[in-house]
Amino acid sequence: MAMYPEPADPSRFFTQAELETFERDGVICARGLLDLPTVEHLRTALEDAIESLAVLGKGLNRANDGFHGDIFVWKLHDAFRDLALFSSLPALAQQVIGTQTIRFFYEQFFVKRAGCPIDTPWHQDIPFWPVTGSQIASFWITLDPVTRESSGLEFVRGSHRWSERYKAITPGHDPYMMDTDLPPSPNFAERRDENDVVGWDMEPGDVLLFGPVVCHGSAGNASNATDRRALAFRYCGPDVRYAPRHATMPLLWDHGLEAGDSLSGPLFPQVWPRVIEEEIARRMEGPEPPSDAQLGSFLKHVAESGFGPGAKKLSGLQ
Ligand SMILES: O=C(O)CCC(=O)C(=O)O
């Protein structure tokens, strides 16, 4: 039987005060959650990942404007895999979500180079995803110092309690990842005080913790000196179930889930209290590219569904 590392102990857990603020506001900025060697390691890994974007990353990419994004990078790049499965994040996710078992949902990166004009439209995360459920915690990790000017992420405090749901819109307005039935979100930054918009100046190693419903967004990177490289790692509990819907985040690996199943298996591996060998054995052998069948059916769907010019770019990529 293969021996895999146990999840690492966090250098610190969330304090009671942080957890109470998270419960009340729907978001906190936790200082110094990751150490600087980890941040440095992730910077190198992220630049490698940008150099070798997979198909969806190529579709999300707006290189001329200095924007790069990709999802499920952990399937291909070991530094992302190890952070997802074996770092202190699983223990921290368990502290927040509170369930006996925790699974890794997925991760994505959002890179806005100095001067990148692309904003992240105000949105909630849950409409992007082909899932239902509330037990989801996102850890937004910055690899660079960040201010509001350099595209710090901002939130509407308390909006995690709202019943409204808004259309999911990616930074590149990618139509194949846009839930079409929902109304667009207001631009909460237009009346920042009235809307109780909060954000933080952050240092590498600081982490934003937030849930799946809180409204958030960020401006372009108006700094002409500092890149803004951020990673979002997301974990979930058993109430998160597969719920396929039109124009939501595609799952490009075989997952074997039926609508209504709790997320499980090699695409959504258990990470707490420990990993399960059968779920991660294939990934531990080496990079795991998307399945031809899933990728093919996604690109066919994009090509056929009349999503417009953004989709043409993607369907021309394979
Ligand atoms: O970094 C950004 O601009 C967007 C991040 C985000 O929306 C998320 O992680 O859910």
The ligand as a MOL file (V3000), in Angstrom:
LIG
                    3D

  0  0  0     0  0            999 V3000
M  V30 BEGIN CTAB
M  V30 COUNTS 10 9 0 0 0
M  V30 BEGIN ATOM
M  V30 1 O -9.2530 37.1030 -8.1480 0
M  V30 2 C -10.2610 37.5250 -8.6990 0
M  V30 3 O -10.3080 38.6040 -9.3110 0
M  V30 4 C -11.5150 36.7100 -8.6440 0
M  V30 5 C -11.5090 35.6500 -7.5980 0
M  V30 6 C -12.8400 35.0140 -7.4130 0
M  V30 7 O -13.8420 35.4860 -7.8790 0
M  V30 8 C -12.9200 33.7660 -6.6690 0
M  V30 9 O -11.8900 33.2020 -6.2730 0
M  V30 10 O -14.0470 33.2800 -6.4650 0
M  V30 END ATOM
M  V30 BEGIN BOND
M  V30 1 2 1 2
M  V30 2 1 2 3
M  V30 3 1 2 4
M  V30 4 1 4 5
M  V30 5 1 5 6
M  V30 6 2 6 7
M  V30 7 1 6 8
M  V30 8 2 8 9
M  V30 9 1 8 10
M  V30 END BOND
M  V30 END CTAB
M  END
